[in-house]
Amino acid sequence: MNAIEKQIKAALDHLGIKGTIRISPAGYHRYRVELNGEYFGIFDVDRNTFVD
């Protein structure tokens, strides 16, 4: 598991969200996050938060 995956998983844990996640690039320092096969949001690693 790389640093970005850990950062996103930690954010989801803080929100109390559990499930299978899939992460794919969505722009400069932003990643599309799918939870249990459905779109969840866009995560910005610079801001350390979901922006969509």
TORMI-381751 format. One record per residue: x, z, y of N, C-alpha, C, O, CB in turn; residue number from 1; residue in three letters. Coordinates in steps of 0.2 Angstrom, whole numbers. Glycine has a CB too. Layout:
// TORMI-381751
n_u: X; n_w: Z; n_v: Y; ca_u: X; ca_w: Z; ca_v: Y; c_u: X; c_w: Z; c_v: Y; o_u: X; o_w: Z; o_v: Y; cb_u: X; cb_w: Z; cb_v: Y; pos: NUM; code: ALA
...
//
This chain:
// TORMI-381751
n_u: 4; n_w: 0; n_v: -6; ca_u: 0; ca_w: 0; ca_v: 0; c_u: 4; c_w: 0; c_v: 6; o_u: 9; o_w: 4; o_v: 7; cb_u: -5; cb_w: 6; cb_v: 0; pos: 1; code: MET
n_u: 3; n_w: -5; n_v: 11; ca_u: 7; ca_w: -5; ca_v: 17; c_u: 5; c_w: 0; c_v: 22; o_u: -1; o_w: 3; o_v: 21; cb_u: 8; cb_w: -12; cb_v: 19; pos: 2; code: ASN
n_u: 8; n_w: 0; n_v: 28; ca_u: 6; ca_w: 4; ca_v: 33; c_u: -1; c_w: 3; c_v: 36; o_u: -4; o_w: 7; o_v: 38; cb_u: 12; cb_w: 4; cb_v: 39; pos: 3; code: ALA
n_u: -2; n_w: -4; n_v: 37; ca_u: -9; ca_w: -6; ca_v: 40; c_u: -14; c_w: -4; c_v: 35; o_u: -19; o_w: -1; o_v: 38; cb_u: -9; cb_w: -13; cb_v: 41; pos: 4; code: ILE
n_u: -14; n_w: -4; n_v: 29; ca_u: -19; ca_w: -2; ca_v: 24; c_u: -20; c_w: 5; c_v: 25; o_u: -26; o_w: 8; o_v: 25; cb_u: -17; cb_w: -4; cb_v: 17; pos: 5; code: GLU
n_u: -14; n_w: 9; n_v: 25; ca_u: -15; ca_w: 16; ca_v: 26; c_u: -18; c_w: 18; c_v: 32; o_u: -23; o_w: 23; o_v: 32; cb_u: -8; cb_w: 20; cb_v: 26; pos: 6; code: LYS
n_u: -17; n_w: 15; n_v: 38; ca_u: -20; ca_w: 16; ca_v: 44; c_u: -28; c_w: 15; c_v: 44; o_u: -31; o_w: 19; o_v: 47; cb_u: -17; cb_w: 12; cb_v: 50; pos: 7; code: GLN
n_u: -30; n_w: 9; n_v: 41; ca_u: -37; ca_w: 8; ca_v: 40; c_u: -40; c_w: 13; c_v: 36; o_u: -46; o_w: 15; o_v: 37; cb_u: -38; cb_w: 1; cb_v: 38; pos: 8; code: ILE
n_u: -37; n_w: 14; n_v: 30; ca_u: -40; ca_w: 19; ca_v: 26; c_u: -41; c_w: 26; c_v: 29; o_u: -46; o_w: 29; o_v: 28; cb_u: -36; cb_w: 20; cb_v: 19; pos: 9; code: LYS
n_u: -36; n_w: 28; n_v: 33; ca_u: -37; ca_w: 34; ca_v: 36; c_u: -42; c_w: 34; c_v: 41; o_u: -46; o_w: 39; o_v: 42; cb_u: -30; cb_w: 36; cb_v: 40; pos: 10; code: ALA
n_u: -43; n_w: 29; n_v: 45; ca_u: -49; ca_w: 28; ca_v: 50; c_u: -55; c_w: 29; c_v: 46; o_u: -60; o_w: 32; o_v: 48; cb_u: -48; cb_w: 22; cb_v: 54; pos: 11; code: ALA
n_u: -56; n_w: 25; n_v: 40; ca_u: -62; ca_w: 26; ca_v: 36; c_u: -64; c_w: 33; c_v: 34; o_u: -69; o_w: 35; o_v: 34; cb_u: -62; cb_w: 20; cb_v: 31; pos: 12; code: LEU
n_u: -58; n_w: 36; n_v: 32; ca_u: -59; ca_w: 43; ca_v: 29; c_u: -62; c_w: 47; c_v: 35; o_u: -66; o_w: 52; o_v: 34; cb_u: -52; cb_w: 46; cb_v: 26; pos: 13; code: ASP
n_u: -59; n_w: 47; n_v: 41; ca_u: -61; ca_w: 51; ca_v: 47; c_u: -69; c_w: 49; c_v: 48; o_u: -72; o_w: 54; o_v: 51; cb_u: -57; cb_w: 49; cb_v: 53; pos: 14; code: HIS
n_u: -71; n_w: 43; n_v: 47; ca_u: -78; ca_w: 42; ca_v: 48; c_u: -82; c_w: 44; c_v: 42; o_u: -88; o_w: 44; o_v: 42; cb_u: -79; cb_w: 34; cb_v: 49; pos: 15; code: LEU
n_u: -79; n_w: 46; n_v: 37; ca_u: -83; ca_w: 48; ca_v: 31; c_u: -85; c_w: 43; c_v: 26; o_u: -90; o_w: 44; o_v: 23; cb_u: -89; cb_w: 53; cb_v: 33; pos: 16; code: GLY
n_u: -82; n_w: 37; n_v: 27; ca_u: -84; ca_w: 31; ca_v: 23; c_u: -80; c_w: 30; c_v: 17; o_u: -74; o_w: 30; o_v: 17; cb_u: -84; cb_w: 25; cb_v: 28; pos: 17; code: ILE
n_u: -83; n_w: 29; n_v: 11; ca_u: -80; ca_w: 28; ca_v: 5; c_u: -82; c_w: 22; c_v: 2; o_u: -87; o_w: 19; o_v: 3; cb_u: -81; cb_w: 34; cb_v: 0; pos: 18; code: LYS
n_u: -78; n_w: 18; n_v: -2; ca_u: -79; ca_w: 12; ca_v: -5; c_u: -73; c_w: 8; c_v: -6; o_u: -68; o_w: 10; o_v: -4; cb_u: -85; cb_w: 9; cb_v: -1; pos: 19; code: GLY
n_u: -74; n_w: 2; n_v: -9; ca_u: -69; ca_w: -3; ca_v: -10; c_u: -68; c_w: -7; c_v: -4; o_u: -73; o_w: -10; o_v: -1; cb_u: -71; cb_w: -7; cb_v: -16; pos: 20; code: THR
n_u: -62; n_w: -7; n_v: -1; ca_u: -61; ca_w: -11; ca_v: 5; c_u: -57; c_w: -17; c_v: 4; o_u: -53; o_w: -17; o_v: -1; cb_u: -58; cb_w: -7; cb_v: 10; pos: 21; code: ILE
n_u: -58; n_w: -22; n_v: 8; ca_u: -54; ca_w: -28; ca_v: 8; c_u: -52; c_w: -30; c_v: 15; o_u: -56; o_w: -30; o_v: 19; cb_u: -58; cb_w: -35; cb_v: 4; pos: 22; code: ARG
n_u: -45; n_w: -31; n_v: 16; ca_u: -43; ca_w: -32; ca_v: 23; c_u: -40; c_w: -39; c_v: 23; o_u: -36; o_w: -41; o_v: 19; cb_u: -37; cb_w: -27; cb_v: 24; pos: 23; code: ILE
n_u: -42; n_w: -43; n_v: 29; ca_u: -39; ca_w: -49; ca_v: 30; c_u: -37; c_w: -50; c_v: 37; o_u: -41; o_w: -47; o_v: 41; cb_u: -43; cb_w: -55; cb_v: 27; pos: 24; code: SER
n_u: -32; n_w: -54; n_v: 39; ca_u: -30; ca_w: -55; ca_v: 46; c_u: -36; c_w: -58; c_v: 50; o_u: -39; o_w: -62; o_v: 47; cb_u: -24; cb_w: -59; cb_v: 47; pos: 25; code: PRO
n_u: -37; n_w: -56; n_v: 56; ca_u: -42; ca_w: -58; ca_v: 60; c_u: -40; c_w: -59; c_v: 68; o_u: -44; o_w: -59; o_v: 72; cb_u: -48; cb_w: -54; cb_v: 60; pos: 26; code: ALA
n_u: -33; n_w: -61; n_v: 68; ca_u: -30; ca_w: -62; ca_v: 75; c_u: -24; c_w: -57; c_v: 76; o_u: -22; o_w: -54; o_v: 72; cb_u: -36; cb_w: -60; cb_v: 80; pos: 27; code: GLY
n_u: -22; n_w: -57; n_v: 82; ca_u: -16; ca_w: -53; ca_v: 84; c_u: -17; c_w: -46; c_v: 84; o_u: -21; o_w: -43; o_v: 88; cb_u: -14; cb_w: -55; cb_v: 91; pos: 28; code: TYR
n_u: -14; n_w: -42; n_v: 79; ca_u: -15; ca_w: -35; ca_v: 77; c_u: -22; c_w: -33; c_v: 76; o_u: -24; o_w: -27; o_v: 77; cb_u: -12; cb_w: -31; cb_v: 83; pos: 29; code: HIS
n_u: -26; n_w: -38; n_v: 73; ca_u: -33; ca_w: -36; ca_v: 72; c_u: -34; c_w: -38; c_v: 64; o_u: -32; o_w: -43; o_v: 62; cb_u: -38; cb_w: -39; cb_v: 76; pos: 30; code: ARG
n_u: -38; n_w: -34; n_v: 61; ca_u: -40; ca_w: -36; ca_v: 54; c_u: -47; c_w: -35; c_v: 52; o_u: -50; o_w: -31; o_v: 55; cb_u: -36; cb_w: -31; cb_v: 49; pos: 31; code: TYR
n_u: -50; n_w: -40; n_v: 48; ca_u: -57; ca_w: -40; ca_v: 46; c_u: -57; c_w: -35; c_v: 40; o_u: -53; o_w: -36; o_v: 36; cb_u: -59; cb_w: -47; cb_v: 45; pos: 32; code: ARG
n_u: -62; n_w: -30; n_v: 40; ca_u: -63; ca_w: -26; ca_v: 35; c_u: -69; c_w: -27; c_v: 32; o_u: -75; o_w: -27; o_v: 35; cb_u: -62; cb_w: -18; cb_v: 38; pos: 33; code: VAL
n_u: -69; n_w: -28; n_v: 25; ca_u: -75; ca_w: -28; ca_v: 21; c_u: -76; c_w: -22; c_v: 17; o_u: -71; o_w: -20; o_v: 14; cb_u: -75; cb_w: -35; cb_v: 17; pos: 34; code: GLU
n_u: -82; n_w: -19; n_v: 17; ca_u: -83; ca_w: -13; ca_v: 13; c_u: -88; c_w: -15; c_v: 7; o_u: -93; o_w: -17; o_v: 9; cb_u: -85; cb_w: -7; cb_v: 17; pos: 35; code: LEU
n_u: -86; n_w: -14; n_v: 1; ca_u: -90; ca_w: -15; ca_v: -5; c_u: -93; c_w: -23; c_v: -5; o_u: -98; o_w: -24; o_v: -6; cb_u: -96; cb_w: -10; cb_v: -5; pos: 36; code: ASN
n_u: -88; n_w: -27; n_v: -2; ca_u: -90; ca_w: -34; ca_v: -2; c_u: -94; c_w: -37; c_v: 4; o_u: -96; o_w: -42; o_v: 4; cb_u: -94; cb_w: -36; cb_v: -8; pos: 37; code: GLY
n_u: -96; n_w: -32; n_v: 8; ca_u: -99; ca_w: -34; ca_v: 14; c_u: -95; c_w: -33; c_v: 21; o_u: -91; o_w: -28; o_v: 21; cb_u: -106; cb_w: -30; cb_v: 15; pos: 38; code: GLU
n_u: -96; n_w: -37; n_v: 26; ca_u: -93; ca_w: -36; ca_v: 32; c_u: -94; c_w: -29; c_v: 35; o_u: -100; o_w: -27; o_v: 35; cb_u: -95; cb_w: -41; cb_v: 37; pos: 39; code: TYR
n_u: -89; n_w: -25; n_v: 37; ca_u: -89; ca_w: -19; ca_v: 40; c_u: -87; c_w: -19; c_v: 47; o_u: -91; o_w: -16; o_v: 52; cb_u: -85; cb_w: -14; cb_v: 36; pos: 40; code: PHE
n_u: -82; n_w: -22; n_v: 49; ca_u: -79; ca_w: -23; ca_v: 56; c_u: -72; c_w: -25; c_v: 57; o_u: -69; o_w: -27; o_v: 52; cb_u: -80; cb_w: -16; cb_v: 59; pos: 41; code: GLY
n_u: -70; n_w: -26; n_v: 63; ca_u: -64; ca_w: -28; ca_v: 65; c_u: -60; c_w: -22; c_v: 67; o_u: -62; o_w: -18; o_v: 71; cb_u: -64; cb_w: -33; cb_v: 71; pos: 42; code: ILE
n_u: -54; n_w: -21; n_v: 64; ca_u: -50; ca_w: -15; ca_v: 66; c_u: -44; c_w: -17; c_v: 70; o_u: -40; o_w: -22; o_v: 68; cb_u: -47; cb_w: -12; cb_v: 59; pos: 43; code: PHE
n_u: -43; n_w: -14; n_v: 75; ca_u: -37; ca_w: -15; ca_v: 80; c_u: -32; c_w: -10; c_v: 79; o_u: -33; o_w: -4; o_v: 80; cb_u: -39; cb_w: -15; cb_v: 87; pos: 44; code: ASP
n_u: -26; n_w: -12; n_v: 76; ca_u: -21; ca_w: -8; ca_v: 74; c_u: -17; c_w: -5; c_v: 80; o_u: -14; o_w: 1; o_v: 80; cb_u: -15; cb_w: -11; cb_v: 70; pos: 45; code: VAL
n_u: -17; n_w: -8; n_v: 86; ca_u: -14; ca_w: -5; ca_v: 92; c_u: -19; c_w: 1; c_v: 95; o_u: -16; o_w: 6; o_v: 97; cb_u: -13; cb_w: -11; cb_v: 97; pos: 46; code: ASP
n_u: -25; n_w: 0; n_v: 95; ca_u: -30; ca_w: 5; ca_v: 97; c_u: -31; c_w: 10; c_v: 92; o_u: -34; o_w: 15; o_v: 93; cb_u: -36; cb_w: 2; cb_v: 100; pos: 47; code: ARG
n_u: -30; n_w: 8; n_v: 85; ca_u: -31; ca_w: 13; ca_v: 80; c_u: -39; c_w: 14; c_v: 79; o_u: -41; o_w: 20; o_v: 78; cb_u: -27; cb_w: 19; cb_v: 80; pos: 48; code: ASN
n_u: -43; n_w: 9; n_v: 80; ca_u: -50; ca_w: 10; ca_v: 80; c_u: -54; c_w: 3; c_v: 78; o_u: -51; o_w: -2; o_v: 79; cb_u: -53; cb_w: 13; cb_v: 86; pos: 49; code: THR
n_u: -60; n_w: 4; n_v: 76; ca_u: -64; ca_w: -2; ca_v: 75; c_u: -66; c_w: -5; c_v: 82; o_u: -69; o_w: -1; o_v: 86; cb_u: -70; cb_w: -1; cb_v: 70; pos: 50; code: PHE
n_u: -66; n_w: -11; n_v: 83; ca_u: -68; ca_w: -14; ca_v: 90; c_u: -74; c_w: -18; c_v: 89; o_u: -77; o_w: -21; o_v: 94; cb_u: -62; cb_w: -18; cb_v: 93; pos: 51; code: VAL
n_u: -76; n_w: -19; n_v: 83; ca_u: -83; ca_w: -23; ca_v: 82; c_u: -86; c_w: -20; c_v: 76; o_u: -92; o_w: -22; o_v: 74; cb_u: -81; cb_w: -30; cb_v: 80; pos: 52; code: ASP
//
